[in-house]
Amino acid sequence: MKIGKKTPQHWDFARDDRFWDVRTPSAFRKIEPGDDIFFWLSGARVFQSWVRATSSLYPIGSNARPAHWIDVDGGGYTHRFEFEVVSEDVAHPAAWNELEAAAGRNYAPPAPANPINEPAAEEFLRARFGHQLDIKFTNVPVAYALGEDMRERSERQITLRRGQARFRNELIGAYAGTCAVTGSTVTSVLEAAHIDRYFGDHTNHVTNGLLLRSDIHTLFDLGVLTISNSLTVQLAPWLRESEYRPLHDKPIHLPSDESNRPDLEALARHRQTCEWS
């Protein structure tokens, strides 16, 4: 994804706003939630950041949040996609031709965006980055404070519920952006659920997690939904008479990489906390 060389500050605006606006949607129509996107600065051809899309491309409506872009021609932006930042730590800078060598093909540097479908090129880009963000909001006030930005407060609370960003990003990658229980692929409502309760960063391991839709995450944490040893959904008896009934005994969606699949012993410990089980 190209950042214009005359407006390098647009990345700073995008990082704060957590969205990117485009004038011509054609090059961006295939963006889907969960896609990894890498921004680079035109002219210098320097990679700036790695983000993950949380929405597909959509038209900018009259009630859309205002952007902070600086354009001599006034902008003319028509479409937008939203994202969360994975990393800005470019630990291993690379030249454009190195990316092309990894992909085994040529890209078009002047283009607004270059779709990358080659696994080797994707791995090359991820390897350019070091530290991934692990945002923690430890002090979320319960009471409203006069003058508080309610949108910012809401976003802090959503981030807290979702779980730490790096852990969630790893689960999104492992589960291909799909809720393990419902099959939902709406990234904005998918959360990082710990199987064994969170006791520090050492518990933030993919095998100790499930990617769950927000309501399923709540039921899992409350111990009224659990996962059997045969990796099927088990509901508390009273939930089997609710709208969640179709989920009972349903096999869960698993990561394709077996090393990322949930720890059976951790799942057994979770079941032991469910008094009805």
C-alpha positions as CSV (number, residue, x, y, z in Angstrom):
1,M,0.0,0.0,0.0
2,K,1.6,3.3,-1.1
3,I,2.0,6.4,0.9
4,G,2.6,9.4,-1.3
5,K,6.1,10.8,-1.1
6,K,4.7,14.4,-0.8
7,T,2.5,13.5,2.1
8,P,4.5,11.1,4.4
9,Q,2.5,12.4,7.4
10,H,-0.6,10.6,6.0
11,W,0.7,7.4,7.8
12,D,0.6,9.3,11.1
13,F,-3.0,10.3,10.5
14,A,-3.9,6.8,9.4
15,R,-2.3,5.2,12.5
16,D,-4.3,7.6,14.8
17,D,-7.6,7.3,12.8
18,R,-7.2,3.5,12.1
19,F,-8.5,3.8,8.6
20,W,-7.2,4.5,5.1
21,D,-9.2,6.4,2.4
22,V,-8.8,6.0,-1.3
23,R,-10.0,7.9,-4.4
24,T,-10.3,5.0,-6.8
25,P,-11.5,1.7,-5.3
26,S,-10.5,-0.7,-8.1
27,A,-7.1,-1.5,-6.6
28,F,-8.5,-2.1,-3.2
29,R,-11.7,-3.9,-3.7
30,K,-10.3,-7.3,-2.7
31,I,-9.3,-6.2,0.8
32,E,-11.1,-8.3,3.4
33,P,-11.1,-8.4,7.2
34,G,-8.0,-10.2,8.4
35,D,-5.8,-9.4,5.4
36,D,-2.3,-8.3,6.2
37,I,-1.4,-5.0,4.6
38,F,2.1,-3.4,4.4
39,F,2.5,0.3,3.9
40,W,5.5,1.7,2.1
41,L,6.7,5.3,1.3
42,S,6.7,6.2,-2.4
43,G,10.0,7.5,-3.8
44,A,12.1,6.2,-1.0
45,R,10.4,2.8,-1.3
46,V,10.8,2.3,2.4
47,F,8.4,0.0,4.3
48,Q,6.6,1.9,7.1
49,S,4.2,-0.4,8.8
50,W,2.3,-3.7,9.0
51,V,-1.4,-3.5,9.7
52,R,-4.4,-6.0,9.6
53,A,-7.6,-5.0,7.9
54,T,-10.7,-5.0,10.2
55,S,-13.2,-4.2,7.5
56,S,-13.5,-4.6,3.7
57,L,-13.5,-1.5,1.5
58,Y,-16.8,0.5,1.8
59,P,-18.1,3.8,0.5
60,I,-17.5,6.9,2.7
61,G,-20.9,8.0,3.8
62,S,-22.0,11.5,4.9
63,N,-21.8,10.5,8.6
64,A,-18.4,8.9,8.4
65,R,-15.7,9.9,10.8
66,P,-13.7,12.9,9.4
67,A,-10.1,12.1,8.2
68,H,-7.1,14.4,8.7
69,W,-5.5,14.1,5.2
70,I,-3.6,17.1,3.8
71,D,-4.1,17.3,0.0
72,V,-3.7,20.3,-2.2
73,D,-6.5,19.1,-4.5
74,G,-8.9,18.7,-1.5
75,G,-8.9,15.0,-1.3
76,G,-11.7,13.5,-3.4
77,Y,-11.7,10.3,-1.3
78,T,-14.6,7.9,-2.0
79,H,-13.9,4.7,-0.1
80,R,-12.4,3.5,3.1
81,F,-11.1,0.4,4.9
82,E,-10.3,0.1,8.6
83,F,-7.4,-1.6,10.3
84,E,-5.4,-2.2,13.4
85,V,-1.6,-1.8,13.6
86,V,0.5,-4.9,14.0
87,S,3.9,-3.3,13.9
88,E,5.8,-0.2,13.0
89,D,9.2,-1.6,14.0
90,V,11.0,-2.1,10.7
91,A,13.8,-4.1,12.1
92,H,15.2,-5.3,8.8
93,P,14.9,-2.7,6.0
94,A,14.6,-4.0,2.5
95,A,14.9,-2.7,-1.0
96,W,12.0,-3.1,-3.4
97,N,13.9,-5.5,-5.6
98,E,14.5,-7.8,-2.6
99,L,10.7,-8.1,-2.3
100,E,10.5,-8.9,-6.0
101,A,13.2,-11.5,-5.7
102,A,11.4,-13.2,-2.8
103,A,8.2,-13.2,-4.8
104,G,9.8,-14.3,-8.0
105,R,7.9,-11.6,-10.0
106,N,7.8,-7.9,-10.6
107,Y,5.5,-5.4,-8.9
108,A,4.5,-1.9,-10.0
109,P,6.0,0.6,-7.5
110,P,3.9,3.6,-8.8
111,A,0.6,1.6,-8.3
112,P,-1.5,2.6,-5.3
113,A,-1.5,-1.0,-4.1
114,N,0.1,-4.3,-5.1
115,P,-1.7,-7.5,-4.3
116,I,0.7,-10.1,-2.9
117,N,-0.4,-13.7,-3.2
118,E,3.0,-15.4,-3.1
119,P,3.6,-17.1,0.4
120,A,7.4,-16.5,0.1
121,A,6.8,-12.7,-0.4
122,E,4.3,-12.6,2.5
123,E,6.8,-14.3,4.8
124,F,9.5,-11.9,3.5
125,L,7.4,-8.9,4.5
126,R,6.5,-10.1,7.9
127,A,10.2,-10.9,8.6
128,R,11.0,-7.2,8.0
129,F,9.3,-6.3,11.2
130,G,10.4,-6.8,14.8
131,H,8.2,-6.0,17.8
132,Q,4.5,-6.4,17.4
133,L,2.2,-4.2,19.4
134,D,0.8,-5.7,22.6
135,I,-1.5,-2.9,23.7
136,K,-2.8,-3.1,27.3
137,F,-5.4,-0.7,28.8
138,T,-5.2,-1.5,32.5
139,N,-7.2,1.5,33.7
140,V,-10.6,1.7,32.1
141,P,-12.8,3.9,34.4
142,V,-16.2,2.6,35.3
143,A,-17.8,6.0,35.7
144,Y,-18.1,8.7,33.0
145,A,-15.8,11.6,33.5
146,L,-17.0,15.1,32.4
147,G,-15.4,16.0,29.1
148,E,-14.2,12.4,28.3
149,D,-14.1,11.4,24.7
150,M,-16.7,8.6,24.6
151,R,-15.5,7.2,21.3
152,E,-12.0,6.8,22.7
153,R,-13.4,5.3,25.9
154,S,-15.4,2.8,23.8
155,E,-12.4,1.8,21.8
156,R,-10.3,1.2,24.9
157,Q,-13.0,-1.0,26.3
158,I,-13.3,-3.0,23.1
159,T,-9.6,-3.5,23.0
160,L,-9.6,-4.7,26.6
161,R,-12.4,-7.2,25.8
162,R,-10.7,-8.4,22.7
163,G,-7.5,-9.3,24.6
164,Q,-4.0,-8.1,24.0
165,A,-3.4,-7.1,20.4
166,R,-0.5,-9.4,19.6
167,F,-2.2,-12.5,21.1
168,R,-5.4,-11.7,19.1
169,N,-3.4,-11.1,15.9
170,E,-1.7,-14.5,16.3
171,L,-5.1,-16.2,16.8
172,I,-6.6,-14.4,13.8
173,G,-3.7,-15.7,11.7
174,A,-4.0,-19.3,13.2
175,Y,-7.7,-19.5,12.7
176,A,-7.7,-17.7,9.4
177,G,-10.0,-15.0,10.8
178,T,-12.8,-17.4,11.6
179,C,-14.6,-17.9,15.0
180,A,-13.8,-21.4,16.2
181,V,-17.4,-22.0,17.3
182,T,-19.8,-20.0,15.0
183,G,-17.6,-19.7,11.8
184,S,-18.1,-15.9,11.8
185,T,-15.5,-14.1,9.7
186,V,-16.4,-10.6,10.9
187,T,-13.0,-9.6,12.3
188,S,-14.4,-6.6,14.3
189,V,-16.3,-8.9,16.7
190,L,-13.7,-11.7,17.0
191,E,-11.9,-11.8,20.4
192,A,-8.9,-13.6,21.9
193,A,-10.2,-16.0,24.5
194,H,-7.8,-17.6,27.0
195,I,-8.5,-21.2,27.8
196,D,-6.5,-21.2,31.0
197,R,-7.0,-17.8,32.7
198,Y,-4.6,-15.0,31.9
199,F,-1.7,-15.0,34.3
200,G,0.9,-13.0,32.4
201,D,2.5,-13.0,29.0
202,H,3.5,-16.7,29.2
203,T,-0.2,-17.6,28.9
204,N,-0.5,-15.6,25.6
205,H,0.2,-18.7,23.5
206,V,-1.9,-19.7,20.5
207,T,-2.5,-23.2,22.0
208,N,-3.9,-21.6,25.1
209,G,-6.4,-19.5,23.1
210,L,-9.5,-19.7,21.0
211,L,-10.7,-17.1,18.5
212,L,-14.3,-16.5,19.4
213,R,-17.1,-14.1,18.5
214,S,-17.7,-11.7,21.4
215,D,-20.9,-13.3,22.7
216,I,-19.4,-16.8,22.5
217,H,-16.3,-15.5,24.4
218,T,-18.6,-14.3,27.2
219,L,-20.3,-17.6,27.4
220,F,-17.0,-19.4,27.4
221,D,-15.6,-17.2,30.2
222,L,-18.8,-17.7,32.2
223,G,-18.4,-21.5,32.0
224,V,-21.7,-22.1,30.3
225,L,-20.1,-23.1,27.0
226,T,-17.0,-25.4,26.8
227,I,-15.2,-27.7,24.4
228,S,-15.2,-31.5,24.7
229,N,-12.2,-33.7,24.4
230,S,-13.4,-34.6,20.9
231,L,-13.4,-30.9,20.1
232,T,-17.1,-30.3,19.9
233,V,-19.1,-27.5,21.5
234,Q,-20.9,-28.3,24.8
235,L,-23.6,-26.1,26.2
236,A,-25.0,-25.9,29.7
237,P,-28.4,-27.6,29.7
238,W,-30.4,-24.4,29.9
239,L,-28.6,-22.9,26.9
240,R,-29.7,-25.9,24.8
241,E,-33.2,-24.5,24.9
242,S,-32.0,-21.1,23.6
243,E,-31.0,-19.6,20.3
244,Y,-27.6,-21.2,20.8
245,R,-29.0,-24.7,20.6
246,P,-27.7,-25.4,17.1
247,L,-24.1,-25.0,18.4
248,H,-24.4,-28.0,20.8
249,D,-22.2,-31.0,19.7
250,K,-21.0,-29.0,16.7
251,P,-17.3,-29.6,15.9
252,I,-15.2,-26.5,16.3
253,H,-13.2,-24.9,13.5
254,L,-9.5,-25.7,14.0
255,P,-6.2,-24.1,12.7
256,S,-4.8,-25.9,9.7
257,D,-1.4,-25.9,11.4
258,E,-1.7,-28.7,14.1
259,S,0.9,-27.0,16.3
260,N,-1.6,-24.1,16.7
261,R,-4.5,-26.2,17.8
262,P,-5.9,-25.8,21.4
263,D,-4.2,-27.6,24.2
264,L,-6.5,-30.6,25.2
265,E,-5.3,-30.5,28.8
266,A,-6.2,-26.8,29.1
267,L,-9.6,-27.5,27.6
268,A,-10.1,-30.3,30.2
269,R,-9.3,-27.8,33.0
270,H,-11.8,-25.4,31.6
271,R,-14.5,-28.2,31.6
272,Q,-13.7,-28.9,35.2
273,T,-14.7,-25.3,36.1
274,C,-18.2,-25.9,34.6
275,E,-20.2,-27.2,37.4
276,W,-22.9,-28.6,35.1
277,S,-20.4,-30.5,32.9
